[in-house]
Amino acid sequence: LWKATEQSRAYHKLYSSNAIAEDMAAKMAEMDLDGLDYVYNIPNPTKIQVSLQTILWTLQAYRPFLPMTLFNNTRNISLAGNAPGDTGWAAMAFTDITGSTLIWNAHPDEMQTALKTHNRVMRECILTHNGYEVKIIGDAFMVAFDEADDACRFGLSVQVKLYEAHWPGVLHDFAPCATYHRYSLNGLRVRVGIHCGPI
């Protein structure tokens, strides 16, 4: 009887872990990681459940820095833009934050906040100008467009929106992102390179 009870408990915990994993997968596909906080409240979690908690925590912590294209295609259309058509031609934009290593080393907490602003602005501009977020490498975006005009408008829009954005106060006095109205510089400096041609 004792052995049967232990097996029943083990089965119940395994089943619970499977149910949690399925729930996590479904919510991740919808980018709804906030609805999974119950996972942290499991009494006496198994090793599998602790692993699931760790995965969830990591995804929640790094979600602002993950490309939207990691999630399902339905969400890609609304959150990361439409993939370029099958025309055999595309424009690619690559962005990079100038002096990001210096900023991370000097002001890591403020840079964390600034990077969230940066990513939000990038994604707004991607949608506005018919782009498609291919991937992020560190703080750099790779974005595809059907038209070179859209890629160029994206690059210009990024500069304007970043200049208008609100940045953590300490960064205004830090050389790599200090405010110079005369030169229209404010906050993070982002370089945008664009290449067009056959694919």
C-alpha positions in Angstrom: 0.0 0.0 0.0 2.8 2.4 0.9 4.6 1.7 -2.4 1.4 2.2 -4.3 0.8 5.5 -2.6 4.3 6.7 -3.4 3.9 5.7 -7.0 0.6 7.5 -7.1 2.3 10.7 -5.7 5.1 10.4 -8.2 2.7 10.0 -11.1 0.7 13.0 -9.9 3.8 15.1 -9.7 5.0 14.0 -13.1 1.5 14.7 -14.6 1.5 18.1 -13.0 4.9 18.8 -14.5 3.6 17.8 -17.9 0.5 20.0 -17.5 2.7 22.9 -16.4 5.0 22.4 -19.4 2.0 22.3 -21.8 0.5 25.4 -20.2 3.9 27.2 -20.4 4.2 26.3 -24.1 0.7 27.5 -25.0 1.2 30.8 -23.1 4.7 31.4 -24.6 3.2 31.1 -28.1 0.9 33.9 -27.2 3.7 35.9 -25.4 1.6 35.7 -22.2 4.3 34.7 -19.7 2.7 36.9 -16.9 -0.2 34.4 -16.5 2.2 31.7 -15.3 3.1 33.0 -11.8 1.4 30.1 -10.2 4.3 28.0 -11.3 6.4 29.6 -8.6 4.0 28.6 -5.8 4.2 24.8 -6.2 4.7 23.3 -2.7 7.8 20.9 -2.6 8.6 21.1 -6.3 10.3 18.2 -8.1 13.5 18.7 -10.0 11.5 18.9 -13.2 9.3 21.6 -11.7 12.3 23.6 -10.4 13.7 23.4 -14.0 10.4 24.7 -15.4 10.4 27.5 -12.8 14.0 28.5 -13.9 13.0 28.4 -17.6 10.0 30.6 -16.9 12.0 33.1 -14.7 14.6 33.4 -17.5 12.0 33.9 -20.2 10.2 36.6 -18.1 13.4 38.4 -17.3 14.8 38.4 -20.8 11.5 38.8 -22.8 12.2 42.5 -23.6 15.5 41.4 -25.2 14.2 38.5 -27.3 13.2 38.9 -30.9 9.5 38.6 -31.4 10.2 36.0 -34.2 11.0 33.4 -31.5 7.3 33.2 -31.0 4.6 31.8 -33.2 3.8 33.1 -36.7 0.4 34.5 -35.9 2.1 36.8 -33.3 4.9 37.6 -35.7 2.5 39.4 -38.0 1.2 41.7 -35.4 4.3 42.2 -33.2 7.3 41.8 -35.4 6.0 42.8 -38.8 5.4 40.8 -42.0 8.2 38.8 -43.6 9.2 40.2 -47.0 7.4 38.6 -49.9 9.0 36.0 -52.2 10.3 38.5 -54.7 13.9 37.4 -54.7 14.9 40.9 -53.5 15.0 42.6 -50.1 16.5 45.4 -48.1 18.2 44.6 -44.8 18.8 47.0 -42.0 21.3 46.3 -39.2 21.4 48.5 -36.1 24.0 48.8 -33.4 24.3 50.9 -30.2 27.5 53.0 -30.2 29.6 52.6 -27.0 27.2 50.1 -25.5 30.1 48.2 -23.7 31.2 51.5 -22.0 27.6 52.3 -20.9 27.0 48.7 -19.6 30.3 48.9 -17.5 29.6 52.4 -16.1 25.8 52.3 -15.6 24.5 48.7 -15.8 21.1 49.4 -14.1 20.4 52.5 -16.2 21.5 50.7 -19.4 19.0 47.9 -18.6 16.2 50.5 -18.5 17.6 52.3 -21.6 17.7 49.0 -23.6 14.0 48.4 -22.9 13.3 51.9 -24.3 15.6 51.2 -27.3 13.9 47.9 -28.1 10.4 49.4 -27.8 11.3 52.2 -30.2 12.9 49.8 -32.6 9.8 47.6 -32.7 7.5 50.5 -33.2 9.5 51.7 -36.1 9.7 48.2 -37.6 5.9 48.0 -37.6 5.4 51.5 -38.9 7.7 51.0 -41.9 6.6 47.5 -42.9 9.7 45.8 -41.6 10.2 42.3 -40.3 12.4 41.6 -37.2 14.7 38.8 -38.2 16.7 38.6 -35.0 18.6 40.4 -32.2 22.2 39.9 -31.6 23.0 41.4 -28.2 21.6 44.9 -28.6 21.7 44.9 -32.4 18.6 44.3 -34.6 18.5 42.7 -38.0 15.4 43.8 -39.9 14.2 42.9 -43.4 12.1 45.0 -45.8 10.5 44.5 -49.2 11.4 48.1 -50.3 14.5 50.1 -49.9 12.4 53.2 -49.2 10.9 51.5 -46.2 14.3 50.6 -44.9 15.5 54.2 -45.2 12.4 55.6 -43.6 12.9 53.1 -40.8 16.5 54.3 -40.3 15.5 57.9 -40.1 12.5 57.2 -37.9 14.7 55.3 -35.4 16.9 58.4 -35.1 14.0 60.8 -34.5 12.2 58.5 -32.0 15.4 57.8 -30.0 16.1 61.5 -29.8 12.6 62.1 -28.5 12.7 59.2 -26.0 13.0 59.7 -22.3 16.3 58.3 -21.0 17.6 57.6 -17.4 18.9 60.9 -16.0 22.4 59.7 -15.3 23.0 59.0 -19.0 22.5 62.6 -20.0 25.8 63.4 -18.4 27.7 60.3 -19.7 29.7 61.1 -22.8 28.5 58.2 -25.1 24.8 59.3 -24.6 24.9 62.9 -23.4 22.4 65.4 -24.8 23.6 67.8 -27.4 20.6 69.7 -28.9 22.9 71.5 -31.4 23.7 68.2 -33.0 20.3 66.5 -32.3 21.9 63.9 -30.0 20.1 62.6 -26.9 20.3 59.2 -25.2 21.6 56.1 -26.9 23.3 56.6 -30.2 22.3 53.9 -32.7 24.0 53.3 -36.1 21.8 51.9 -38.9 23.4 50.2 -41.9 21.2 49.3 -44.9 22.0 46.8 -47.7 19.7 46.2 -50.7 19.9 43.5 -53.3 18.9 40.0 -54.5 18.4 37.2 -52.0 
